[in-house]
């Protein structure tokens, strides 16, 4: 079996992130599993696989149809072990130190879906937009007044549990996840993020 890296990996790994994953594997061994599809291509865990491959760590494949949650049990670590506590930190920190490839995400997904799962629209505006000299870029451009897009009223709704959240979402016909920061009622269709891209005339 030859595991293949994801051809369209949505995660970008800095040198710091790569070193952190390598350090975690070297000092504490393998903890987090990786995910592959039925063609042996990685769905999640590309960098973990890369660093494990460099260190010569063998891979054991557990097959599942997605209806069973696989738990990796470290038989060498007890709850109060110092190494166990350190692994809990470094494993999660390594994940936080990587970032998404927003260009690739916007190419493959609708902005509405990405916002539903917790992304902010501003993340998908290329960083180079706004870094130009305004006096040069906007010379002879007609004046433009931005309409007021702020809500006229806002109310905070809190839920004691998921069942209440589901009931409220069903009541108003909206999708509300645990990560939902705000919604419009009635629902407002999201803008096409691709229209926000800066294009050079050349």
Residue pairs with C-beta under 8 A, 6 or more apart in sequence:
1 40
1 61
2 40
3 36
3 40
3 41
3 42
3 49
3 59
4 39
4 40
4 41
4 42
5 41
5 42
5 46
5 49
5 50
6 41
6 42
6 43
6 46
7 41
8 104
8 108
9 42
9 46
9 101
9 104
10 100
10 101
10 104
10 105
10 108
11 46
11 47
11 98
11 99
11 100
11 101
12 98
12 99
12 100
12 101
13 21
13 46
13 47
13 98
14 97
14 98
14 99
16 97
17 47
17 94
17 97
17 98
18 47
18 50
18 51
20 90
20 93
20 94
20 97
21 47
21 48
21 51
21 94
22 51
22 54
22 55
23 90
24 31
24 87
24 90
24 91
24 94
25 48
25 51
25 52
25 55
25 57
26 55
27 83
27 86
28 83
28 86
28 87
28 90
28 91
29 74
29 76
30 52
30 57
30 72
31 72
31 74
31 87
31 91
32 45
32 48
32 72
32 91
33 45
33 62
33 70
33 72
34 42
34 44
34 45
34 46
34 48
34 49
35 42
35 43
35 44
35 45
36 42
36 43
36 61
37 43
42 49
47 98
49 59
52 59
62 70
64 70
74 84
77 83
77 84
77 87
78 84
100 119
100 123
102 123
102 124
103 126
105 114
105 119
105 124
106 114
106 124
106 193
106 194
110 190
111 121
111 124
111 190
111 191
111 192
111 193
112 189
112 190
114 124
115 121
115 190
116 175
116 177
116 180
117 177
117 179
118 177
118 179
118 180
121 190
121 191
121 193
124 193
124 196
125 193
125 196
125 197
126 197
126 198
128 198
129 196
129 197
129 198
132 198
151 184
157 168
159 165
159 168
162 178
165 176
165 178
168 176
169 175
169 176
172 185
173 187
174 183
174 185
174 187
176 183
